C-alpha cells in the first residue's frame, strides 16, 4: 500500500491508487499482537471496510484486481512534437539517455522521423503509478488526485456523495512550471532528471502539493486551472479523460526543493498557515497595447 488519505473520517488506502479500500475505523487487530501469533487468523481479513475501486482478496493479503484500464488516447490532432513535450516538462529527452521519463514505455508515442506524437498512454503497463493522493472538494463533489510516476499525469477519482463508492475516474495531462529552478535533482548529474514518483501528497488549507521522489521539487497544483478542468471531465467508461484530446493540461508549479527518497508520505495541515512562498504572477499572454501618442498642441490663432 502506497497511497492513502482521509476524508470526513473515512480512510482511503490503495496500491498506486489502482485500487482503493475504505476503512471507516482503525482495526483493533493492529494493536492486538495475538492476531499475529502462529495459527491466528490473517490480520488482513479483520481490517474493517470494503474495496470500492478494484479489489484484493483476503482484505489486503490476497490476489489483486486493479481498477484502472490501459487507454491509448489519440493526440495526433494536437500536432505535438519534441518541442511541445520539452515545453510541457522542461527538458528535451532526445538530449537524454535511453532511460527517459516521458517517452519511456510509450507514455507518449513519439516518431523521431516525422517529429510527431501520436498517442498518450497515462497508465498502466508503462511503469506509471499514482503513489499518494490528495482529496479536493469542488462543487459539492470530492475527488482524489494523484500524479503518475514517470510524467506526472493526474489520475482523478470521483467519489460518490457518501464517499463509500466511486462514481468514475479520468486522466489529465500535466504541464510543469519551474520558475528558473533546475529540472535535475543534481545539476552535475544528467540522469538525475525526472520525477520518479510523487510519494508525498499533502495540503495546506485547500492548496495541494506533491513532492517528487527524484528530488526535483515540490509542486503546487494550480487550483483555478484544476477547477476549470473538473467541469469538463468525462468520468464515464467511454471517456476517462479531462480534455486530453483537446490539448488541455493541469498546471504544476515548483515551489521548493524535495528530498530524493522513496521513503516518504504526505501529511495534511489544513488549519496551518501555508509555509510556501507565493508564486510570481504569470506573465500576460499578450502585452497590453501601448497608449497612443498624445496629439501635438494646436497652433495659436494669428492675431
N, C-alpha and C positions, 0 to 999 in steps of 0.2 A: 504494500500500500504506500503510495507516494503522493496522493492528492487528498486534501481534506479542507473543510471549512465548517462553520457553524452559522445557521440562520434561524432565528426565532427558536432557539433551544433544540433544534434538530441538527445532529451531526451528519455530515455527508463525507463519506470516505470512498476511495476508489483506487484503481490501478491505472495511473496515467490518464485518469478521467475517461478511460474507455469503458468503464462500468462504474456504477455508483450504488452505494448502500446507505440507507438512512438508519441512524441509531438514535432513538428518542431518549435514551438514558444510558449511563455508563454501566457496563456489566459488572456485577459484583464478583464475577468469576475471576477477573483480573486482579482482585485483591485477596482472593482465596487460593492459597498455594495448594490446597488439596486437589484442585482441579487439574494440576499438572503432575500429580502423583502417578506412578506406573499403573496402568489399568483404569484410570479415571476416564470419564467421557471426554471427548475432544472439547477443549475450551471454545473452539470456533463455533460449535453448534449451540453454545449457550449465549453467544453475543446477541443481544436483542436487535430488533429492526428487521428490515427487509431490503432485498435488492430491487431498485426501481429503474435501473438502467443497466442492461446486461445482467449477468448472474455469476455466482460461483457456488458450487456445491459445498455442503458441509460448512456453511457460514462463510469463512474465509479460507478454508483449507483444501477445497476440492477442485474439480475441473472448472476452468474459467470459460465463460461465454461473454465476449466483448460486444458492446452495443454499436460501436461506430463502424460504418461501412467505408470501403475504399471507393472514392469517386474521382474520376478524371474530368475536371472542368475544362471545357473548350474555351481557351482565351485567345485563339487565333485572331479574332476580330479586333483585339485591343492593340495589335501591332507592337507587341512587346519585343525588346531585343536586349542585348547585354547592357546597353546604356540605360535602358529603363530599369533593369534589375540593379545596376550599380547605384542609380539614384534612389531606389527603394531601400536598399540595405546599407549603402555607404561604402561598399568595396566591390571591386571587379574580380570575380572569381576566375576569369581567364588568366589573370596575373598571379593566381594562387597555384596550389598543387592539386593533385587528384583528390585530396581529402576535402572537397568543397563542402559548403554548408547549405546553400540554397539550390544547387544543381544536383546534389548527391541523390542517387536512387530515384531520379526523376520526380523530385518535388516540383521543379519546373523542368519541362522537357524542352531542351534547347538544341537547335540545329545551327552549328557553327558555320556551315556553308552558306546558309541564307541569312544568318544572324537574326533568327526569329524564335519565338517561344510559342509552342502550340497548345500545351496543356499544363494545368496546375493540379497537383495531387496533394492535398493537405495532409492526408493520413491514409492508410495506417500500416502499410507494409514497407515503409521507407524510413524507418527509424524515428519517426515523429511520435512523441508522447507529450501529454499535457500534464506536467509534473505537479503543479499546485494550482489552486483555483481561488479566485476572488468572487464573492457574491456582489451583485449590483441590482438594486431595485429601481425600476423606471416605469412610470405609467401604471403603477399598481402590480407589476409583474416582477418576480425575482429571477435573475439569470445567474448562472455560474460560468465564469470566464477563465480559461487557461490559455497560455501561449505555448506553441509547439517547440520541440527540442531544436530542430535544425534551422527553421526560417522564421520562427516567432509568429506564424499564423495563429489565429484565435479560434478556439472551439467555444461556442456559446450554447449552453444548455438552458432551455427554458423550463422552469418549474411550474407545476400546477399551482392554483391558488392555495391549496392546503400545504404545499411543499412536500407532499408524500408520494408524488409521482412526477414523471417528466412529460411535458407537452410537446417536446420536439427538440431538435438541435440543428445548428447550422455552423458553417465555417466562414471565416473572413480573412482576407489578406491583410498584412500589416506593413506599414512604412515606418522607418526609423529616422529620427532626427537626432543628430549628435552634438550640435551646438559647439563645434570645434574640438570635441574630445576625440581621442584616438579610438578607432574601432577594433583595436587589438588589446588584449589584456596586458601584453608586454610589447612595447613598441619596438623592441630589438629582436623579437621572435615572431616571424611572419605567420607561423602556423598556430599562433595563439588567438587568431581572429575567430569569430563565430560565437554563438550564444551557448551551445552545448547544453541546453535545457534551462528552464526557469523554475528552479526548485523552491523558491521562496516567493509566494504571492502574499501581499499584505496591504493593509489600508490605514490611512489616517483620515478620519471623517469619512467622506464619500469618495475620496481620491484613492485610486488603485495603483499599486506599484508591483513590479516584477523584477527580481534580481536574477541576472544571468549567471549560471554556474561557471561559464567560461571566464568570468572576471571582467567582462566587457562593460558592465554597468548595471545600474538600477534604472528602470524605465517607467515613466508615468503614463498611464492611459489618458489620452485626451478625451474628456467626458463629452463635450459638445459633439465631437465627431462620432463617438460611440452612440450617443442618443439619436442622432440623425440616422445612423445606420440601422439601429434596432427597429425603427418604424418600418423599414423596408425589408427586413429579413424574412426569408421564407423558411420556416422550420419544418415544413412537411417533407414526406419521403420523396416527393418529386422535385424538391428544391434543394434544401440543405445548404443554402448559401445566403450571404449578406452582400449582395451587389458584386460578387466576384466577376461575373461575365459582363458587368457594366464598367469595370475598372475601379470600383470603389475600394478604399482601403482605410483601415483604422490607422491612427497616428500614435506612435510610441515615442516619447521624448526622454532622452537621457538626462537624469538629474544628478547622478552621483556615480562613483566607482562601486564595484561589487567585488566581494571576495571570490577567488577562483576555487570553488569547492562544490562537491555534490552532497555534502552533509549539512543541509540547510532546510529550513522550513520558515513559513511566514506566520506572524502573529499580528492580528488586527488591533489597532489602538484607536478606536472610533471616537473616543472622547478626549484625545490628546492633541495638542497643537502640532500641526504638521511641521517637522523639522527641516524639510527640504526647501531650498530657496525657490522663489517664484521664477518661472521661466520667462525669458525675454519675449516680448510680443512678436508674433510672426510678421515679417515684412509684408507690405501690401502687394497683392499680385500684380498690380499695375500702378505706376507712380501717379499721384494726383495731378491733374492738369495745372500748369502754371498760370498765374494770373495774367490777364492781357496787359500789355504796356499801357501806362497812363497816356492819354492824348496830350499832344503839345498844347501849350497855352495859346488861346486865340489872340490874334493881333489886336492891339488897341485901335479904335477908330481914329482916323485922322481928324484934327480939329478943323 
